[in-house]
Amino acid sequence: MDDLLELIKTRRTIGKVVDELVPREHIIQILEAGHWAPSHHNTQPWKFFVMTGEGRNRLGEAYARISIEEKGAEGAEAAELREKGTKKAHRAPLVIAVACVPTEGEHVMRREEVAATTACVQNMLLAAHALGYGAIWRTGAPCYDVRMKEAFGLGDHDEMVALLYIGRPQVERTSVRMRLETKIEWLTS
């Protein structure tokens, strides 16, 4: 248990990683950790899109399409935005998009499906850290945009939850937490 608590305490968001391939067996271990997350009614609502090499271009095209269409860009400006989108998608050797594909059912609540998928993502971040990788959980407006969903073939009720960029860290990071006592309210009687 001490090892797990230490792993949780030492995991940090690391956006700058080395351009070195992540072995498939490590990718599977990261996905497996996510797949064992809890979900209400055991619905397991997550779906993974694993992107390496040129496979990251799908994400880059989605980034580009969103920027180009929002700005109404054409010509050189559109080409520049397309290049920026590609660069964003290639910031790490491994990118895993994690979507919530909610299960339909009488007792299934969408909020719980998304919560389960975020638990899945946290498990994946911890597994990546345990394997010696740095990772960053990216979202923002493009992640939630309908055009991003379309790029990955997601349905109307599905939701992109995370874009995980994973690779060997260029630098280690530390962080300071607020005192735990400031976050607790004891209700005992």
Protein Blocks (a to p, Z undefined) as FASTA:
>chain_A
ZZmmmmmmmpccdfbdcdddddfklmmmmmmmmmmpccehhlopaccdddehjllmmmmm
mmmmmmmmmnopahjlmmmmmmmmmmmmmmpfbdcdddddddddfklcfklmmmmmmmmm
mmmmmmmmmnopacdddebjklmpmklmmmnopafkbccfbdcdddddfbdcddddddfk
lmcccdfZZ
